[in-house]
């Protein structure tokens, strides 16, 4: 199985900040990576797939980058509705696996 | 509008069985892979199983192999997860998700809670 290391696990930030979340793979996965946002008590929502493609309807302040083993999710200007937990997911090889999650909280 | 609605969760004793259902609408169900993903209380996400459009291919995470069975009924636009020999560590919210051709998940249901406890 491919191991994923997502960091940080907790990120304290203020509205308007630029934030970045990292996801590192134990082996190369090309660009087979997705990012999700999950709010408390709700199902996850797809933000980005293929490492950098924005899902329809997702605000452009979200962006993804990287390939191989190192990936980044960036929120360019944090809004109040962005305080949530974010997960990366690889779909390069079975079993599909998720990162441990990054909780973005209000500073 | 794509909708996925899970049902069938509840409290079950260790060693017991439960069958989850997911009713799909708003898209051509028979054209998509489908998955079950779970989340233990306060924990992260874990893919459990997925199934090809016609049911000819099924895959499972190692921890549920031999105990869980994923199936679908395209005529009823429904996805199922038969869970046998349940363990405390199977306690989680189970999400039904549309699987974009065995890759990422573009739509999710609201989830159904399964609690395994005596």
Boltz contact constraints between the chains, C-beta under 6 A:
constraints:
  - contact:
      token1: [A, 34]
      token2: [B, 104]
      max_distance: 6.0
  - contact:
      token1: [A, 43]
      token2: [B, 95]
      max_distance: 6.0
  - contact:
      token1: [A, 43]
      token2: [B, 108]
      max_distance: 6.0
  - contact:
      token1: [A, 43]
      token2: [B, 110]
      max_distance: 6.0
  - contact:
      token1: [A, 43]
      token2: [B, 111]
      max_distance: 6.0
  - contact:
      token1: [A, 44]
      token2: [B, 108]
      max_distance: 6.0
  - contact:
      token1: [A, 46]
      token2: [B, 106]
      max_distance: 6.0
  - contact:
      token1: [A, 49]
      token2: [B, 104]
      max_distance: 6.0
  - contact:
      token1: [A, 87]
      token2: [B, 45]
      max_distance: 6.0
  - contact:
      token1: [A, 91]
      token2: [B, 103]
      max_distance: 6.0
  - contact:
      token1: [A, 91]
      token2: [B, 104]
      max_distance: 6.0
  - contact:
      token1: [A, 94]
      token2: [B, 59]
      max_distance: 6.0
  - contact:
      token1: [A, 95]
      token2: [B, 47]
      max_distance: 6.0
  - contact:
      token1: [A, 95]
      token2: [B, 61]
      max_distance: 6.0
  - contact:
      token1: [A, 96]
      token2: [B, 47]
      max_distance: 6.0
  - contact:
      token1: [A, 98]
      token2: [B, 44]
      max_distance: 6.0
  - contact:
      token1: [A, 98]
      token2: [B, 45]
      max_distance: 6.0
  - contact:
      token1: [A, 100]
      token2: [B, 44]
      max_distance: 6.0
  - contact:
      token1: [A, 101]
      token2: [B, 44]
      max_distance: 6.0
